[in-house]
Structure formats: structure tokens, C-alpha cells
């Protein structure tokens, strides 16, 4: 698909335009320069043709905004991939020195350019956009990303610059969505870069460097994987309002839309309370879980520590004893293929179905060993069990009254199902339903 990159100085509305074109609030939008740092990818369709869209951080040659050199490198990577560049400026501010610096860089890229004057939401601002002719880029296209004004004209201009090749049919491909999650500064972005073998996202020792949920699609063992790098999740009381709060919400959304989560934990400082909380988010969302014990290169006695950390993982994640575990080092890099192999193993388990006859035989044996609970003179009666869904594996237990099924008994049946059929690496869902609810 043709690739369109949005480039400009900070705070001109690049992420707002990105969200408008892809049709969802993928990118963080804040009235704060430097909010976007990494490259964000999305897709949009216009006149029965699909495009890849790249959002970039604001180009700040003054170096006053955090991570400016690293953001610049991300922009250069986007320019290298782009077929068309949208040079975005602010119609309310007129031409600035920063705009001129961006224009110089884009002219040297020799890529087809469209000058987009944003925030032109009234006639006076549309008139003011003529000042951008002095940049020597061409006619400014006036838009308001916030209100959706002028977007059709912009899309027509993009389509004109990228002629159809006649061979752009997009095949639907089943992909495995893997979210890389954890508390701040444990090496999530470094692991993503180590897997890809490139500086896909900015890595820094400063906690909170990653803000958006960054999607990257690539192939591994002939499978299409979508890796989602996320912002660090801190305790609720520690999360600051504004950018960080929205970043954490994006991270939790990434868990909701993934198939498998890789929980990154520091091997030399394992399983803080927050590590366990993040694992709890994954378990509650009924996702696959692989624990990456990262920074393994800092462990003094790897052989002795491996046994200790295995026991510690089981103890701390008592609610998820089915989680898989890998030892990794993003610096070396160590364990990256193994990490992806485990994620794919968890994904395959999420697709597995078990035979209904065998399932009910297991439940009958479980009931023979442990009678269903009673409440007063009433006792829970289990009629039969069936697997209703995969991804996640979902089992429906038909009973006389679901309210009689105490938590301990629910967990008991889940453990019996796991004991018989496994499902390593993934949470499973066990639902109790009254006989009258049967459909």
C-alpha cells in the first residue's frame, strides 16, 4: 500500500489529523509540544484504495524538547518509507523559523510534498494560510483536523500524487497480536527493538519515554505478528493527570485488544507489587501471558537464579500458574526467538477445542471427588459442560442455580479442566449458567 507520512514542527496538530484519517483515537492528542515521540502507523481508505499513514513527533531543531535528536531519527525513518509527505503547519501561527527548518529538510528528501495548513476553521484563518507560500512548497491545503474541514480535498490531493499501480489488493491475513506490557523502565521498548533488530522506538533510561501504544507488524516463522509496545503502567495513585494518564489508558486498551501479553519484569529486581498488578490486568482480561525476565545479563549467578526465579514466579503469580516464562536480555540480545515461540505457543493454546464427551467425563470425576456446594437446603447441581468459544477458551457449565457456585468451586473446576487438558500460557474462562438460560 502507498505510505503517507505526516511531518511538521511540534504542536501543529499532526496526531489530530492522524486520528481523523484513520478514524479512531489511536494517537495521543494533548496541547503540549512533544507529546508524540515514536512513529505511529495506521491505515485509511479513500476512493476504494487503502493507504498506510505514519504519525511522527514534532521536529524540533532547537533541542529544547525532550528526546529531540531521537525524535528526529524517527522522522527520517518515516521519510525514507513515505511515498507522499504531508508537511503540516499551523494556520493560526503563520510561518515560523521552525517551519522553515522543516521545509529545508523536506526539500532535501525529494519526496512528493503536500503543504497542509491546519486549524483553518474559519474564513480569516483560511485567508491567513496564503503566508505559507513563502516556504516554497506549493499551494497550502487548508484543513481543520479537529472539525474535519477540508479533509476530502486533502485526500483527493494524496490520491493524485500516488497513481494506482493496478496491483494493490490487500489480502486479509490472520495475525497474532502481542502486547509488551509492564511497569515503567523495565525494558519494554528495548525488547521490541531487539526483536526487530532496529531502533523502531525510542529507548531511554528516563521512565515514561513511551507514551503511545506503538503497533509494529512483522513476520516470524511464516506467521504475521503485531507487536504492541506500551507505556509503563504505574500504580493508580502514582499516575499523573494528562499525558501519563492517557498513556496508561492506552496500555490497558492494548491488553484488551491483544491475544497474548508479554509481561516484562526486571530479573535483578523481580516481581514488585506493580509487576503483579499488571499480571492481574492480563488475567482479568483473559489473555495469554508470557513473563519475560529481562536484563538477564545483570544477574550474577544465572544458573542459581533461574531456579529461584521460577519458584518466585509461581509464588507471586498464584492466580496465573499457567503463565509461561522466558529469560531475556534486550542488550545482548538473548532469548528473543524463544520469547516469540512461547507467545505463539500461548496463542495456539487459545485456539484449541476439547471434545465435549471428554470434558464432561472430567467434570463427572471432579464432582465425584468434591461434592458441589450447598446453601441451606439447596445444593448446586451440575448438568453438563460445553466449550462455547476459543480465543479465549470459554467453558459454559449448566447448573440449576449459578448463585450457588462459590468462587472456590469455580476455581476448582477450572483447575480440573486445566489438569486434564492443559492450556498452558493462556487464561481460560469458566461461566456458570442456569438451565433456563440455555439456548
TILOVO-91225 format. One record per residue (C-alpha): residue in one letter; x, y, z. Coordinates in steps of 0.5 Angstrom, whole numbers, always signed. Example, Ala and Ser with C-alpha at 12.3 -4.5 7.8 and 13.67 -1.06 7.14 Angstrom:
2
  code   east  north     up
     A    +25     -9    +16
     S    +27     -2    +14
This chain:
439
  code   east  north     up
     X     +0     +0     +0
     X     +2     +7     -1
     X     +5    +10     +5
     X     +4    +17     +7
     X     +8    +21    +13
     X     +6    +27    +17
     X    +11    +31    +19
     X    +12    +38    +22
     X    +14    +42    +28
     X    +11    +41    +35
     X     +4    +42    +37
     X     +1    +44    +30
     X     -4    +38    +30
     X     -1    +32    +27
     X     -4    +27    +31
     X    -10    +30    +31
     X    -10    +29    +23
     X     -7    +22    +24
     X    -13    +20    +28
     X    -18    +24    +24
     X    -16    +20    +18
     X    -15    +13    +21
     X    -22    +14    +24
     X    -20    +13    +31
     X    -16    +16    +37
     X    -10    +12    +36
     X     -5    +18    +38
     X     -5    +22    +44
     X     -7    +29    +43
     X     -5    +34    +48
     X     -4    +41    +48
     X     +3    +40    +50
     X     +9    +40    +45
     X    +13    +34    +44
     X     +7    +29    +46
     X     +9    +24    +40
     X    +16    +21    +40
     X    +15    +15    +36
     X    +13    +13    +30
     X     +5    +11    +30
     X     +2     +7    +24
     X     -5     +7    +22
     X     -9     +5    +15
     X    -14     +9    +12
     X    -18     +8     +6
     X    -20    +13     +0
     X    -24    +12     -6
     X    -23     +5     -6
     X    -16     +5     -4
     X    -12     +4     +2
     X     -6     +7     +5
     X     -1     +7    +11
     X     -1    +13    +15
     X     +5    +15    +19
     X     +5    +20    +25
     X    +11    +23    +27
     X    +14    +27    +33
     X    +15    +35    +32
     X    +21    +36    +29
     X    +25    +41    +34
     X    +32    +43    +32
     X    +33    +48    +38
     X    +33    +41    +42
     X    +29    +45    +47
     X    +24    +39    +48
     X    +26    +32    +51
     X    +29    +27    +46
     X    +29    +32    +40
     X    +35    +28    +37
     X    +32    +21    +38
     X    +25    +24    +35
     X    +29    +27    +29
     X    +32    +20    +27
     X    +25    +17    +28
     X    +22    +23    +23
     X    +28    +21    +18
     X    +26    +14    +18
     X    +19    +16    +16
     X    +21    +20    +11
     X    +25    +14     +8
     X    +19    +10     +8
     X    +14    +15     +5
     X    +11    +16     -2
     X     +8    +22     +0
     X    +10    +27     +6
     X     +4    +32     +9
     X     +8    +38    +11
     X     +4    +41    +17
     X     +4    +48    +19
     X     -1    +52    +24
     X     -5    +57    +20
     X     -6    +61    +27
     X     +1    +62    +28
     X     +4    +64    +21
     X    +11    +62    +18
     X    +16    +61    +24
     X    +23    +59    +24
     X    +22    +52    +26
     X    +17    +51    +20
     X    +23    +54    +15
     X    +28    +49    +18
     X    +23    +43    +17
     X    +22    +46    +10
     X    +29    +45     +9
     X    +29    +38    +11
     X    +23    +36     +7
     X    +26    +39     +0
     X    +33    +35     +1
     X    +28    +29     +2
     X    +26    +30     -5
     X    +19    +26     -4
     X    +13    +29     -6
     X    +10    +34     -1
     X     +3    +37     +0
     X     +3    +43     +5
     X     -3    +43    +10
     X     -5    +49    +14
     X     -8    +46    +20
     X    -13    +50    +25
     X    -16    +54    +19
     X    -23    +53    +22
     X    -26    +60    +19
     X    -25    +64    +13
     X    -20    +69    +17
     X    -15    +63    +18
     X    -16    +61    +11
     X    -14    +67     +8
     X     -8    +68    +13
     X     -6    +61    +10
     X     -3    +65     +4
     X     +3    +67     +8
     X     +6    +60     +7
     X     +7    +61     +0
     X    +14    +64     +2
     X    +16    +57     +4
     X    +17    +55     -3
     X    +13    +48     -2
     X     +7    +50     -6
     X     -1    +51     -5
     X     -3    +50     +2
     X     -9    +46     +3
     X    -13    +49     +9
     X    -16    +44    +14
     X    -18    +43    +21
     X    -17    +36    +23
     X    -21    +38    +30
     X    -27    +40    +26
     X    -26    +35    +20
     X    -26    +41    +15
     X    -22    +40     +8
     X    -20    +33     +9
     X    -24    +31     +3
     X    -19    +36     -1
     X    -13    +33     +2
     X    -15    +26     +1
     X    -16    +28     -7
     X     -9    +31     -7
     X     -6    +25     -4
     X     -9    +20     -9
     X     -7    +25    -15
     X     +0    +24    -12
     X     +0    +17    -12
     X     -2    +14    -18
     X     -5     +7    -18
     X     -1     +1    -20
     X     -7     -4    -21
     X     -4     -9    -16
     X     -6     -6     -9
     X    -11    -12     -7
     X    -10    -12     +1
     X    -10    -20     +3
     X    -14    -21    +10
     X     -8    -24    +14
     X     -9    -27    +21
     X     -5    -24    +26
     X     -2    -25    +33
     X     -3    -19    +37
     X     +2    -19    +42
     X     +3    -13    +47
     X     +9    -12    +51
     X     +7     -9    +58
     X    +10     -8    +65
     X    +12     -2    +70
     X    +16     +4    +67
     X    +23     +3    +66
     X    +24     -5    +66
     X    +26     -5    +58
     X    +20     -6    +54
     X    +22     -2    +48
     X    +29     -5    +48
     X    +26    -11    +48
     X    +21     -9    +42
     X    +28     -6    +38
     X    +32    -13    +40
     X    +26    -17    +37
     X    +26    -13    +30
     X    +33    -11    +30
     X    +32     -4    +29
     X    +31     +2    +33
     X    +24     +2    +32
     X    +22     +6    +38
     X    +26    +11    +43
     X    +29     +8    +49
     X    +32    +12    +55
     X    +33    +11    +62
     X    +28    +16    +63
     X    +22    +13    +66
     X    +15    +15    +62
     X    +19    +15    +55
     X    +14    +11    +51
     X     +7    +15    +51
     X     +3    +12    +45
     X     +2     +4    +44
     X     +6     +3    +38
     X     +4     -2    +33
     X     +9     -6    +29
     X     +7    -11    +24
     X    +13    -17    +22
     X    +13    -24    +20
     X    +16    -29    +25
     X    +16    -37    +23
     X    +11    -35    +17
     X     +6    -32    +22
     X     +4    -25    +22
     X     +5    -22    +29
     X     +3    -15    +31
     X     +8    -13    +37
     X     +5     -7    +41
     X    +10     -3    +45
     X     +6     +0    +51
     X     +7     +6    +56
     X     +9     +3    +63
     X     +3     +2    +68
     X     +5     +5    +75
     X     +0     +5    +81
     X     -6     +8    +80
     X     -5    +13    +86
     X     +2    +15    +82
     X     -1    +16    +75
     X     +0    +24    +74
     X     -6    +27    +70
     X     -6    +29    +63
     X     -1    +25    +58
     X     +1    +20    +63
     X     -6    +18    +65
     X     -8    +18    +58
     X     -1    +13    +56
     X     -3     +8    +62
     X    -11     +8    +59
     X     -7     +6    +52
     X     -3     +1    +55
     X     -9     -2    +58
     X    -13     -2    +52
     X     -7     -5    +49
     X     -8    -11    +54
     X    -16    -11    +52
     X    -14    -12    +44
     X     -8    -17    +44
     X     -8    -24    +44
     X     -2    -25    +49
     X     +1    -20    +53
     X     +9    -21    +55
     X    +10    -18    +62
     X    +17    -15    +62
     X    +20    -16    +69
     X    +27    -14    +72
     X    +31    -20    +73
     X    +35    -17    +78
     X    +29    -13    +82
     X    +23    -18    +80
     X    +16    -18    +82
     X    +15    -12    +85
     X     +8    -10    +87
     X     +6     -7    +81
     X     +9    -13    +77
     X     +4    -17    +80
     X     -2    -12    +79
     X     +0    -11    +71
     X     +0    -19    +71
     X     -7    -18    +74
     X    -10    -14    +69
     X     -8    -19    +64
     X    -11    -25    +68
     X    -17    -21    +69
     X    -18    -19    +61
     X    -17    -27    +60
     X    -11    -26    +55
     X     -5    -31    +54
     X     +1    -29    +59
     X     +9    -30    +58
     X    +13    -27    +63
     X    +20    -24    +60
     X    +25    -24    +66
     X    +29    -18    +63
     X    +36    -15    +64
     X    +39    -23    +65
     X    +46    -20    +63
     X    +46    -16    +70
     X    +44    -23    +74
     X    +51    -25    +78
     X    +49    -32    +78
     X    +45    -34    +72
     X    +44    -42    +74
     X    +43    -41    +81
     X    +38    -35    +80
     X    +34    -39    +75
     X    +31    -44    +80
     X    +30    -39    +85
     X    +26    -34    +80
     X    +22    -40    +77
     X    +20    -41    +84
     X    +19    -34    +86
     X    +14    -33    +79
     X    +10    -39    +81
     X     +9    -36    +88
     X     +8    -29    +86
     X     +3    -31    +80
     X     -1    -36    +84
     X     -7    -33    +81
     X     -4    -35    +74
     X     +1    -41    +75
     X     -1    -43    +68
     X     +4    -37    +65
     X    +10    -38    +61
     X    +17    -36    +63
     X    +23    -34    +59
     X    +30    -31    +61
     X    +32    -25    +56
     X    +37    -19    +55
     X    +35    -14    +50
     X    +42    -11    +51
     X    +46    -18    +49
     X    +40    -19    +46
     X    +39    -26    +49
     X    +32    -30    +49
     X    +28    -26    +43
     X    +26    -32    +39
     X    +25    -36    +45
     X    +20    -31    +47
     X    +16    -30    +41
     X    +16    -38    +41
     X    +13    -38    +47
     X     +8    -32    +45
     X     +6    -37    +39
     X     +5    -43    +44
     X     +0    -39    +48
     X     -4    -36    +42
     X     -4    -44    +39
     X     -7    -46    +46
     X    -12    -40    +46
     X    -15    -43    +39
     X    -15    -50    +42
     X    -22    -54    +43
     X    -23    -60    +47
     X    -28    -66    +46
     X    -35    -65    +50
     X    -35    -72    +52
     X    -28    -72    +55
     X    -30    -65    +58
     X    -36    -68    +62
     X    -32    -74    +64
     X    -27    -70    +67
     X    -33    -66    +71
     X    -36    -72    +73
     X    -30    -75    +76
     X    -29    -68    +79
     X    -36    -68    +82
     X    -34    -75    +85
     X    -28    -72    +89
     X    -31    -66    +91
     X    -39    -65    +92
     X    -42    -59    +90
     X    -43    -53    +95
     X    -50    -52    +99
     X    -53    -46   +101
     X    -58    -48   +107
     X    -62    -54   +104
     X    -60    -52    +97
     X    -55    -56    +93
     X    -51    -54    +87
     X    -53    -59    +81
     X    -48    -59    +75
     X    -52    -62    +69
     X    -47    -61    +64
     X    -41    -57    +61
     X    -39    -55    +54
     X    -34    -51    +51
     X    -37    -45    +48
     X    -31    -41    +45
     X    -24    -40    +43
     X    -19    -34    +44
     X    -20    -35    +50
     X    -22    -42    +51
     X    -29    -41    +54
     X    -33    -46    +58
     X    -40    -46    +60
     X    -42    -50    +66
     X    -50    -51    +66
     X    -53    -51    +73
     X    -59    -51    +77
     X    -57    -44    +80
     X    -51    -40    +79
     X    -51    -36    +85
     X    -50    -43    +89
     X    -43    -43    +85
     X    -38    -40    +90
     X    -31    -38    +88
     X    -27    -43    +91
     X    -32    -48    +87
     X    -31    -45    +81
     X    -23    -45    +81
     X    -23    -52    +83
     X    -27    -54    +76
     X    -22    -49    +73
     X    -16    -53    +76
     X    -19    -60    +74
     X    -20    -57    +67
     X    -13    -55    +66
     X    -11    -61    +70
     X    -14    -65    +64
     X    -13    -61    +58
     X     -7    -56    +60
     X     -8    -50    +56
     X     -1    -47    +58
     X     +0    -40    +57
     X     -7    -37    +57
     X    -12    -35    +62
     X    -19    -39    +61
     X    -26    -37    +62
     X    -31    -41    +66
     X    -38    -39    +66
     X    -44    -42    +70
     X    -51    -41    +67
     X    -57    -43    +70
     X    -61    -49    +66
     X    -66    -44    +64
     X    -61    -39    +60
     X    -59    -45    +56
     X    -60    -43    +48
